[in-house]
Amino acid sequence: MGGIGIWQLVIILVIVLLLFGTKRLKNLGGDLGGAIKGFKGAMKEGDEKPETNTEDQQSVEDDSAEKSKKD
């Protein structure tokens, strides 16, 4: 008792299929998969960004230093 058995899961699955239909669930699954891939890509990108940001920041600082020398 207290746990969810296989029959309860089957009943829940049937109810969800009846409510949403297979086409909508297929689209939802595809959207969820795409969102997860995007999230993983953003996490990897976030780890790499500090290295590229320092280069961008240095070039911006160099540009601003050159501008201040000209003034």
C-alpha positions in Angstrom: 0.0 0.0 0.0 1.0 3.6 -0.5 3.0 2.9 -3.7 1.7 3.3 -7.2 1.3 0.0 -8.9 1.5 -0.9 -12.6 -2.3 -0.9 -13.0 -2.6 2.6 -11.6 0.0 3.8 -14.1 -1.9 2.1 -16.9 -5.1 3.8 -15.9 -3.4 7.2 -15.7 -1.9 6.7 -19.1 -5.2 5.8 -20.6 -6.9 8.9 -19.1 -4.1 11.2 -20.3 -4.4 9.7 -23.8 -8.1 10.2 -23.8 -7.8 13.8 -22.6 -5.0 15.0 -24.9 -4.9 12.5 -27.8 -1.8 10.9 -29.3 -1.0 13.8 -31.7 -0.9 16.4 -29.0 1.2 14.1 -26.7 3.6 13.5 -29.6 4.0 17.2 -30.1 4.4 17.8 -26.4 7.1 15.1 -26.2 9.0 16.7 -29.1 8.8 20.1 -27.5 10.0 18.8 -24.2 12.9 17.0 -25.9 13.8 20.2 -27.7 13.7 22.2 -24.5 15.9 19.7 -22.7 18.5 19.8 -25.6 18.4 23.6 -25.5 18.9 23.7 -21.8 21.9 21.3 -22.0 23.4 23.4 -24.8 22.9 26.6 -22.7 24.6 24.9 -19.8 27.6 23.9 -21.9 27.7 27.4 -23.5 27.6 28.9 -20.0 30.7 27.0 -19.0 32.6 28.3 -22.1 31.4 31.9 -22.1 33.6 33.2 -19.3 36.7 32.5 -21.5 35.2 34.3 -24.5 33.8 37.1 -22.3 37.2 38.0 -21.0 38.5 38.4 -24.6 35.5 40.6 -25.5 35.9 42.6 -22.3 39.6 43.1 -23.0 38.9 44.3 -26.5 36.2 46.7 -25.2 38.6 48.0 -22.5 41.3 48.5 -25.1 38.9 50.4 -27.3 37.8 52.6 -24.5 41.4 53.2 -23.4 42.3 54.3 -27.0 39.3 56.7 -27.1 40.4 58.2 -23.8 43.9 58.7 -25.1 42.6 60.5 -28.1 40.5 62.9 -26.0 
